[in-house]
Amino acid sequence: MALEERQLKPVLSGVFGHHILQIGTWGLGHRLLASAEIPHHAVLGQIPAADIEALIDLEDLPIQTKSIDAVILPHTLEFVRSPHRLLREVDRILNDRGQVIILGFNPWSGLGVRGRLGLFRSQLPPKGQLYSVTRICDWLNVLGLETTEVVRYGSTRPWSSMRTKRNHLHLTYWTSLIAANYLITARKHIIPVNRVGARQKAQIRPLLGAGATPLTGIRSKQAPQMPNAC
């Protein structure tokens, strides 16, 4: 969890808007969302757990269309019956500038291979299906979501950079392909068309629809006060 928090921190610092969701019961409540500057956080899960906002059906999200600025899927695709359907739902609820951030276990890492062979299976959560970066990026591309960054981390050479870039000529890139974990960031590349001179009014709509079972109130994080410009 600490490693995933460190990887998410620089990504979440570049996410802006009103609403960010974590879909899937992974970790401890809002721990993965702690570094996000977006004011409204919510964790929606499929099993009861402390400090989540609602229980939902992961393949039929009770969220209004184009109402969310960012979605985090922490190993959620690995534990859902139809990851394609979940990604379609995520695409539906993201607004025109929305982003999706996916955390996953690499099936080609030493950890993933041992899991498929039934060795040291206890190191991985049970009943999970691991997917490669290439496969998930293909699914995102079909939906029209543009992959903007892929970060591989965990169990690489001790002197390797934790955030490796796609440089085929660099040895670190090839060793990173067998890293235990990955983080994928993708965004919509739809440019909304606004009428010239039309007055835009920001509105914050409710996150949850009728299909959710609310547990607690949605958290609100006070935005930091910005100093006056000189």
N, C-alpha and C positions, 0 to 999 in steps of 0.2 A: 504493500500500500504506500509506503514512504517513497519508493522508487517511482510509482505511478504518479504520485502527487508532484514530484519534482519534474517529471516530463510534462505534466499538464500545465504547470504554472506559467511558462512562457507562452503557451498556446492560448490559454484563457485570458492572458493580459491583453491580447489583441482582439478579443471578442467584445462587441458593443451591442447595446439595445436595451430592452426591458425584461425579457423572459429567457431563462436558461433552464433546461430540463435535464435531469439524469433519468434515463429510462432503464430500469433493471435494478434489482436489489443486489448491490455489490459494494462491499466496504461498510463503513460505519456512518450511516446517515448522510450528512452533507459534507463529509470530509473531502471528497474529490472536487467539490464545487467551491471550496473555501477561498481559493485564490481568484475567483471570478469577480469582476467589478460590476457585473450586471446586477441591478437592484433586487430582482425577484428570482428566487431559487425554488425549485421543487424537485423532489425525488419520487418517482412513480415506479412501483415494483409489482412483481407477480406473486410474491409470498409475504406474509406478515413479517415486519421487522420494525425495530424502534426507529423513530425519527424519520419516517417517510410520510408523504402527504396522502397517498391513495394507493389502493390495490386496483390494478387494471388488467385488461386483456392485451398482451403485447402485440397481438396481430390485428387489433381493432382499437386504436387509440382514441379515447374520448376527449379529443382536443380539437379546437376550432382550426379550420384550414387557414394556413398562412398567418399564424398567430405567434410563432416562436422564433426567437433570434438564433438560438444555438441548442443543439441536442448532444449529450454525451451518452455513448453506448459502451459502458465498461464491461466487456466480455459478454454482452447481452446476446449478440448474434450466435454465440456458441451454445446457448441454452434455450433457444426458442425453436418451436417446431418448424416454422417457415421463416428463415432470415430474409428471404426476398420480400415477403409480404410486410415484414416489419420495416424494411428499408423504404418500401413504397409509402407506408404510413408516415414515416419520418419525413420523406420528401413532401408529402401533402401538408404537414403542419408547419414546415419551415416557411418563413416569409421569403421574399425575392432576394434578400441578401443573407439568408440563413446559412449556418454552418453545421456540419455534423462531425463529431470527433469520436473515433472508434478505437477502443483498446482491445487487443487480442493476444492470444498465445500463438506463437509460430509453430505450425505442425512440423516444420523441417528442422527445428532446433533439437538439441540433444534431449531436452525435456519432452518435446512433442513426440519424438521417435520412440523414446522409452515408454511413453504412455500408450502408443499404438501397439507396441509389443507386449503390453501388460506388465512391464517392469517399472517398479516404483510408482505405480499408478496413484498412490496416495498423495504424491506431490501435486497432482492436478485435481481440480474439482471433478466429482463423478458425473457421468452421463453428459459430458460436454462433447461437442463436435468442433474440432479445430479447423479453421479456414486460413488459407494462405493470403498474403497481401495481394498477390496478383488476382486471385479470385474475387476478393472483396472490391478491388478497384474496378474490375470488369462490371460487377453489379452496379456500382455507383455510376459508371459511365453510361450504362443502359438507361438509367433514370435521369441522365442529364446533369449529374452532380460532378463537378470538376475536382479531381484530387489535387490538392495544393501542396501537401507535404506528407512524407512517409518517414517516420523515425523508428529505427530499430534499436533496442536497448536490452541490457540484461545478459549476463553470462557470455560476454565477448572477452577479447584480450584485456587484461587489466590496464594496459596503457592506451586503449582505444578511447576515442571521444564518445561520450554518451549519446550525442546527437550527430549521427553520421549523415553526410550528404551523398546524393546520387552521383558519384564520380567513379566510373568504371575502371579508371586507370589507377585508382588508389586502393592499396591492399585493405585498408579499413572497411571499404565498401563491401568487399567480398566476404570478409570475416563477419560483417554485420548481418549477412544473409542467414546465418545460423543463430542469431541472437534469440533469446527465449521469448521476447515480447516485441510488440510493435504498436505504434500509434499512427493512425491515418486521419488526416484532416481534409475535408472536402467541403465545397461551397456551391451554392447555386450561382449560375452566371447569367441569370435573367436580369436585364436592365429595365426597371419599371418606367413606363412612359407617363409623365405628369403634364397636365395642361399648363402652358405658360401663364403665369400670373395667378394660378389657382392657389388659394390659401390652404396650407397643410396644417392640420391640427393633430398633434400626437395623442393617441388614445391607448390606454392599457385595458385590454379585455380580459375577462376571466379565463384562466387556463383550462379548467376541467369542465367537461360536459357531463351529461347525465349517466354515462356508462362507467363512471369511476366510483369507488367506495372511499370517500375521504376519511383520513385518520386524524390529521392535525391541520392546523392552518398553514397556508403557504408562507414561507419565510420572506421577509423583506430585509434587504441589506442596505443600510444608509449609504448613499453615494458620498465619496469624499468631497470636501469643500475645496474648490479650485481658487488659487490666489488671483487677485485682480491683475489684468495685463498692464504692463508698464506703458 
